[in-house]
Every structure is written in C-alpha cells, then in structure tokens.
C-alpha cells in the first residue's frame, strides 16, 4: 500500500534551518510529482512546494528563496530544506502524492521560536 513517512521536524530558533524528509513506498515514485504542504494551528492546509518527476520545482511566495525542495529517486525520498526560518513557518508539514486518490503522510511538526 501507499505510504508516506515524514521525518526531520523539531524545535528551531528563528533564522535557523531544518531539513525534512518524506520516504515514499507503494507506488512508482520516479514518475510522480511530490508536494510539501503545511498546516498551522487554526489555519487551512497550504501548499509549500512541489517537484515534478523531471525535477521542476515551484514554491509558495511565502517561502520562495528560503526553502528548497528536492528528490532522490534512488531512495524514493523527497526533501524540504528550510532556511532562514521564521516563527510564522511554525506548522505541521505534510508530504503528498496524487495517484487515483490523494495520499498524505502523518505529518511532522516544525516549531520556530522567536
């Protein structure tokens, strides 16, 4: 079955960096666009970044220039490198793949202290 397992979250000070990982299984990873999303308390889930099978990337305006999405097809893993973190980046971060349905990981908490 499809599984997405995020890891790498934690508590970090403003201005710091964190790298999130999402290990995928149960589908042909190399041909699928992968996405990172986040949900802050009391807010709707929002798109952070996507990466296509060919490596093309897109970012939300709020993270452009600070976050980098990448993938390692040999490891079936997608990453989110988060730099210059701000308190407003505090959220649960999820990875997602769209197959016949949308699949989501369990999420990983990132808390940025000021």
PyMOL commands that set and color helices and strands:
alter all, ss='L'
color gray80, all
select helices_A, chain A and resi 29-31+87-89
alter helices_A, ss='H'
color red, helices_A
select strands_A, chain A and resi 3-7+10-13+18-25+34-39+46-51+57-59+67-72+77-82+91-98+102-104+108-113
alter strands_A, ss='S'
color yellow, strands_A
deselect
rebuild
show_as cartoon
